[in-house]
C-alpha cells in the first residue's frame, strides 16, 4: 500500500478496506490511514486533525459500544474518495454489535446531560464531518457513514485576507 503525504490532490479515486478485531490496538493505525486519505483530497492540517478525531471516536464507539470489546467480533472500516467536482472522502465504520436507535442518543448539550461523561462521540462526529448517517447494517451491527469534502480544484479559501 502506497500513501502520498504531499499536499497535492490525487487525480485518482481510491478505496481502502480495513478489518480488525475489537481491540484498541488498531485505532492509531486507522487514524493514520484517515490522515493520508484526508491529505490526498487536499484537506488542510486543521481539517485533517478533526477528521482524525471523528475517525477515532467512531472506531472506539464500534469497539466499545457496538462490539462490547468482544474480540471475536470485527470492526470494518472503509475509506473511499470521489474526485468529481468537489473532492470528498467517504468513511464507513461498521461493527457486529446489536445496534441501537440513533434517535435515542441523548443530546450532550441538554442541561441534564452536561456533566455526563458519555454521549459526546456522535455529537463530535456530526460537528466535524459534512455528512453523518447512522444505520443498522444489512449484515448486522451498526454502520456509520461519514463524508468530508475538500475544496474544488482552483477554489480559494475566502477566510484568508491579503
HUMO-V230736 format. One record per pair of residues at least 24 apart in sequence whose C-alpha atoms are under 7 Angstrom apart, sorted by the first residue. I is the first residue (numbers start at 0). J is the second residue. D is the distance in whole Angstrom. If there is no record, write none. Layout:
I:J:D, I:J:D
//
This chain:
2:35:6, 3:35:7, 3:39:7, 4:35:6, 4:38:6, 6:38:6, 6:39:7, 6:41:6, 7:39:7, 7:41:6, 8:39:5, 8:40:5, 8:41:5, 9:39:5, 9:40:6, 12:80:5, 12:81:6, 12:82:6, 13:79:5, 13:80:5, 14:78:6, 14:79:4, 14:80:7, 15:77:6, 15:78:5, 15:79:6, 16:76:6, 16:77:4, 16:78:6, 17:75:6, 17:76:5, 17:77:6, 18:73:7, 18:74:6, 18:75:5, 18:76:6, 19:73:5, 19:74:5, 19:75:7, 20:70:5, 20:71:7, 20:72:6, 20:73:5, 20:74:6, 21:62:5, 21:66:7, 21:68:5, 21:69:6, 21:70:5, 21:72:6, 21:73:6, 21:74:6, 22:62:7, 22:68:7, 22:70:7, 26:55:6, 26:58:7, 30:54:6, 30:55:6, 40:86:6, 40:87:7, 40:149:6, 41:149:6, 42:149:6, 49:127:6, 50:127:6, 50:128:7, 53:123:7, 53:124:5, 53:127:7, 56:120:6, 57:92:7, 58:92:7, 61:93:7, 61:94:5, 65:94:6, 65:95:7, 65:96:4, 65:97:7, 65:98:7, 66:94:6, 66:95:6, 66:96:5, 84:151:6, 85:148:7, 85:149:6, 85:150:6, 85:151:4, 86:148:6, 86:149:5, 86:150:7, 86:151:6, 87:146:7, 87:147:6, 87:148:4, 87:149:6, 88:146:6, 88:147:5, 88:148:6, 89:144:7, 89:145:6, 89:146:5, 89:147:7, 90:144:6, 90:145:5, 90:146:6, 91:142:7, 91:143:6, 91:144:4, 91:145:6, 92:142:6, 92:143:5, 92:144:7, 93:140:7, 93:141:6, 93:142:4, 93:143:6, 94:140:5, 94:141:6, 94:142:7, 95:139:6, 95:140:4, 96:140:4, 96:141:7, 97:140:5, 98:135:6, 98:140:5, 98:141:5, 101:133:7
//
